[in-house]
Amino acid sequence: MLITLSSKSQLPYTPSSENLKAREWFQDAKFGMFIHWGVYSVLGDGEWVMNNQRIDKQTYQKLPAFFNPVSFDPKEWVALAKAAGMKYITITSKHHDGFAMWDSKLTDWDIVDRTPYKKDALKMLADECKKEGIKLCFYHSHLDWYQENYFPRGNTGQTTGRPDSGDWYKYLDYMDGQLRELLTGYGEIGAIWFDGHWDKKDSDWRLGTTYNMIHSLQPACLVGNNHHLAPFPGEDFQMFEKDLPGQKTTGFNTEQKVGELPFETCETMNNSWGFNLQDKNYKSTKTLIQYLVKAAGYNSNFLLNVGPMPDGRIQPEFITTLNELGKWMEKFGETVYGTRGGPVTPRSWGVTTRKGTRVFVHILNPEDNNLLIPDFGKKVKSVSVFDTGAKLKFKQDAFGIAVSVPAEILDETDTVLVIET
Ligand code: H79
């Protein structure tokens, strides 16, 4: 009886011209800010705290009263993203705890109805993004530990004290309704970034219906879904959580096939997505620059996460690193923005990116003063150092290009060479 709904997801999908243009924009943009922020931030123990500390719904409802982000200034967040060289922001509209960070009319489980702050944080951010030319995207959880109609339940959220009954399709209607609010009241939305499908991956998620609704409301809005599988029809980009496309290093993505859509990889600045008071495992600026560059070499965007504090500020450790990243991007951004990965596939020494007739060689782990770049079928005119323009000696034959890279030009983060073809 519900077969018509599920089979809809299998319909072939032809993206609109606006959508294809948005995909190009997305790939050119390369670098975005991921933001995990919600009432869980109050506990300083990450966004999974409801599940991990086995907090029941009744108890979890005490949290919004403590969420009063008086220091939240969207101007500061957007300025920081821009200073870091980021071109878009993807923020949690709703995480797995189901709490809406905007003024939803479909529930009172939201920031305006339940917190002393009473303001629509997403609207404030949307207005500032629009003003500053930053694209806003929403991370939206399929999975919901709060709604009773999220039933039968999946692998997680078993301990939140909900009754053993509920109407699954009512839940999906509710989710679509909330997405409709986000796509009609907050201006142009760059993307919807779904997560949580893996909680019950054999369910009828009615993805086709949801995806069609998104594309009919906003044709240029890109749909992505962190289901750790091959892309489904109706999706416009493919994300790889804490992983470069196809590397399968996380353990939970062994079934993930690399598709044909634009890629995005996301990573944390310490080990947490949502604010974690005790997590001091900060990644260095060098590590994060190298990750961004590697992502570009894999033809992928990089979405770098911050988990703002419950008072609305971003912690100073993150701010320092992001500003350093931005300094690097000011100088070397040309070799990242607007590029595509390749022509040479990633190597142990680094990666390549390309734009027009130029190939940018990013040496991340120098191995030898003689750099051997496999042949990529183009006649090389010159090889030079990106930041100084100094010409380097090279020899091209049928096997590839050998470049002499003197030790004194090596940079400990990234030595960038330009090949003119
Ligand atoms: O929002 C952030 C995390 O909260 C969320 N995605 C990022 C962007 C996330 N949820 N889970 N994970 C990340 C890790 C993956 C866990 C999984 Fe599983 C392992 C999913 C499927 C297998 C454990 C077992 C959780 C569900 C089943």
Residues whose N, C-alpha, C, O or C-beta is under 5 A from the ligand:
A	BS01	H79	E47 N155 D195 W198 F252 W273
